[in-house]
Each structure stands twice: as structure tokens, then as C-alpha cells.
Amino acid sequence: MNRINMLPPGYGDYGRRVVMIARCGIVFIAALMISFIFAFKYYDGKTEKELAEKLVEFSSADANSSEIKPLEKELLAVSEYVDTVDKVQTGRELYSSFLKETLSSLPGSVWPASAEISVSAHSLAVDMKVSSGSSEELEKWTSSLKNALGCSDVSVGKMTVSESQNKVYSVPVGLVYTLKND
């Protein structure tokens, strides 16, 4: 039997080309997948190495923490010292300002008999007994304390008179003195 080829010339070549392109595409995709697998394995191995290096670094940091703890204690001691110096400086300012502003306003015939002072953060709580030979001077000074800047919660107790050759008037005074911020 005779076979008659009814296909156009070059048609068989086209089919072979399509098959060849498909095979090349499959080989290319397989090569691409294999390269991705190797790349991820390399990257994963690199990450594990970096993790191991970081663990070694952190373990050395833990070893250094024994050196850091004494330094932290020293830092704490220095900061406490600085806080103490600041408190002393504030106390100096409070006392000197209190003496200058409040006690310097005492008239010549009024004198402090006793005083009890307690210090808080930025104020002084003062309980004192003031004496005088004149009740008017004593009343004038205690009323001027109520209007004095920095003095608050001024309380004046009951005036007592001592019976001796000279009359001495005494009054307990309580106040809170706060440092003025200029």
C-alpha cells in the first residue's frame, strides 16, 4: 500500500520544535526548582550558624554581667550621693532663706525662745515659741507672718504672760515655710 503524505512540508519539523521547547521548559523549571532548594538550604544553614554565633555572644554577655553588677552598684551609690548633696543644697537654701526672710523681720523686742524645725522636700515645718517684752510687738510680728511670702499654714497659739520683775509675753507659732522660686 502506498502512503500518501497529505501534510504540508515542514509540519513534522514544527511538532518536533514544540516538543523540544516543552522539554527545554521542563528542564528549565526543574533546574530553577533545584537552585531554589539549594539556595534555601544554604540560607537556612547560614541562619543556624548566625543563631549559634549570637548564642555564643549572649553567653559571653552573661559572663560580662558579673563585671557589670558591681558597676551598677557603684552607679547606684554615686546617684544616692548626688541625691544627698542635692537635698543638702536644697536644705541650705531653705534654712538661709527662712532665716533671712522670716526671722530677720523680728522687731528688736521680740526673740525666739525655742524652735523645732522639720524638713520635707522643699519646705520647712516650723514650731517655735516667741517671746517679747511687748504684747503689741508680738501681735504685730505674728500678723505680719500671715502675709509673708513663703509662709503658709500660720497658726498662733494662746499668749502667756510670765509674772516676774519684767513681764515677758510668749506665744507658740507654727508655720510652713516654702522656698520661693524666683
C-alpha positions in Angstrom: 0.0 0.0 0.0 1.1 3.3 -0.8 1.0 6.0 1.6 0.3 9.4 0.6 1.6 12.2 2.7 -1.0 14.9 2.9 0.7 17.0 5.4 2.4 20.2 4.3 6.2 20.1 4.2 7.8 21.3 7.5 4.7 20.3 9.5 6.7 17.5 11.2 9.5 19.9 12.0 7.1 22.2 13.8 5.9 19.3 16.0 9.4 18.4 16.8 10.2 22.0 17.7 7.2 22.2 20.0 8.3 19.0 21.8 11.8 20.3 22.0 10.6 23.7 23.5 8.4 21.8 26.0 11.3 19.6 27.1 13.6 22.6 27.5 10.9 24.4 29.5 10.5 21.4 31.8 14.3 21.1 32.2 14.5 24.9 32.9 11.7 24.7 35.6 13.4 21.7 37.2 16.8 23.5 37.2 15.1 26.5 38.7 13.4 24.4 41.5 16.7 22.7 42.3 18.5 26.0 42.5 15.8 27.3 44.9 16.1 24.2 47.1 19.9 24.7 47.3 19.5 28.4 48.0 17.1 27.8 50.8 19.2 25.1 52.3 22.2 27.4 52.2 20.2 30.3 53.7 18.8 28.1 56.4 22.3 26.8 57.2 23.6 30.4 57.4 20.8 31.3 59.7 21.6 28.4 62.0 25.2 29.5 62.0 24.3 33.1 62.9 22.0 31.8 65.6 24.8 29.7 67.1 27.1 32.8 66.9 24.5 35.0 68.6 24.1 32.4 71.4 27.9 32.4 71.9 27.8 36.2 72.0 25.0 36.3 74.5 26.7 33.7 76.7 29.8 35.9 76.8 27.5 38.9 77.7 26.2 36.8 80.6 29.8 36.3 81.7 30.3 40.1 81.4 27.2 40.7 83.6 29.3 39.7 86.6 31.5 42.6 85.8 28.5 44.9 85.2 26.8 44.2 88.5 29.5 45.9 90.7 29.4 48.8 88.3 25.7 49.1 88.7 26.0 49.1 92.5 28.7 51.8 92.2 26.4 53.8 89.9 23.6 53.4 92.5 25.9 54.6 95.3 27.0 57.6 93.3 23.5 58.6 92.4 22.4 58.3 96.1 25.4 60.5 96.9 24.3 63.1 94.3 20.7 63.0 95.6 22.0 63.6 99.2 24.1 66.5 98.0 21.1 67.9 96.2 19.0 67.5 99.4 21.6 69.2 101.5 21.8 72.1 99.0 18.1 72.5 99.0 18.1 72.4 102.8 20.8 75.1 102.9 18.7 77.3 100.6 15.6 76.6 102.7 17.3 77.4 106.0 19.1 80.5 104.8 16.1 81.8 103.0 13.9 81.2 106.1 16.3 82.9 108.4 16.7 85.9 106.1 13.1 86.4 105.3 11.2 85.4 108.4 13.5 85.8 111.4 15.1 89.0 110.1 11.7 90.6 110.3 11.6 90.2 114.1 11.4 93.5 115.9 14.1 94.3 118.4 11.9 93.5 121.3 10.9 90.0 120.0 13.2 87.0 120.3 12.7 83.3 119.6 12.7 81.3 122.8 12.7 77.8 121.2 12.2 76.3 117.8 11.5 72.9 116.3 12.1 72.5 112.6 11.4 69.6 110.4 12.4 69.4 106.7 10.3 67.9 103.9 11.0 68.0 100.1 11.0 71.8 99.6 9.5 73.2 102.7 10.2 73.6 106.4 7.6 72.9 109.1 8.4 75.3 112.0 7.1 75.2 115.5 8.6 77.9 117.7 7.9 79.8 120.8 8.5 83.5 120.5 8.8 85.9 123.5 8.7 89.6 123.9 8.5 92.4 126.4 5.6 94.0 124.5 2.4 92.2 123.5 1.8 94.7 120.7 5.1 94.0 119.0 4.4 90.3 119.3 1.0 90.5 117.8 2.2 92.8 115.0 5.0 90.3 114.1 2.7 87.3 114.2 0.2 89.0 111.9 3.0 90.0 109.5 3.9 86.3 109.3 0.4 85.5 107.9 1.1 87.9 105.0 4.7 87.0 104.5 5.7 85.3 101.2 6.7 81.7 101.6 4.8 81.3 104.9 1.7 79.3 104.9 -0.5 77.5 107.5 0.5 80.0 110.1 -1.1 79.2 113.4 -0.7 81.3 116.5 -1.3 79.8 119.9 -2.6 81.4 123.1 -0.4 84.1 124.5 1.0 83.5 128.0 2.5 86.1 130.4 5.2 85.3 132.9 4.9 87.0 136.2 8.3 88.2 137.2 10.0 91.6 137.6 9.5 92.3 133.9 6.5 90.9 132.1 7.5 88.5 129.3 4.9 87.6 126.8 5.2 84.3 124.9 3.3 82.8 122.1 3.7 79.5 120.2 3.8 79.9 116.5 3.5 77.2 113.8 4.1 77.7 110.1 5.2 76.0 106.9 7.9 77.8 105.0 8.2 77.1 101.3 11.1 78.3 99.3 10.1 80.8 96.7 11.2 80.0 93.1 12.4 83.3 91.6 
